[in-house]
Amino acid sequence: MNKAFLIGRLTRDPELRYSSSNAAIVNFTIAIDRQYTNSQGGRDTDFINIVAFQKQAENIKKYVFKGSLVAVDGRIQTRNYEDKDGKRVYVTEVVADRVQFLDSKGSNNNGATVTNDVSPADFQNNEEAPKETNVSDDVFADFGNSIEISDDDIAF
């Protein structure tokens, strides 16, 4: 079985290119801190190369940037090739089957978040404005102090 599940932050913006058959290919690297501290008290970090294809590759290029938090579900792949100097280069990477964007919608590199706040004035006459709810409101306030339940209502 060859399965990899990773969560990390992009170390740089994704690089999108197209193959000779016009298939989209994106490459990016994520940084993942190790669980345990090293002898200096810090955490070592692993840098994992990821590759994704087709529409997913285009979406990654469009929606994630350096610093974005992503979850990657894929498989580990090794390959090798000969570089321009004739030297054999070995590559290990994760081929992404699925990439999930974990940052909140609208966040950017600077940590700022774009919100879609609306006010009641933004709605026309026939549209209803969203009602605000207070989490601390008693959701059972309309029922009075007690609720009567007969033995027939109990499932056990």
Summary of the structure (lengths in Angstrom):
residues: 156
radius of gyration: 25.1
end to end distance: 44.3
largest distance: 84.2
contacts: 305
relative contact order: 0.16
helix: 12%
strand: 42%
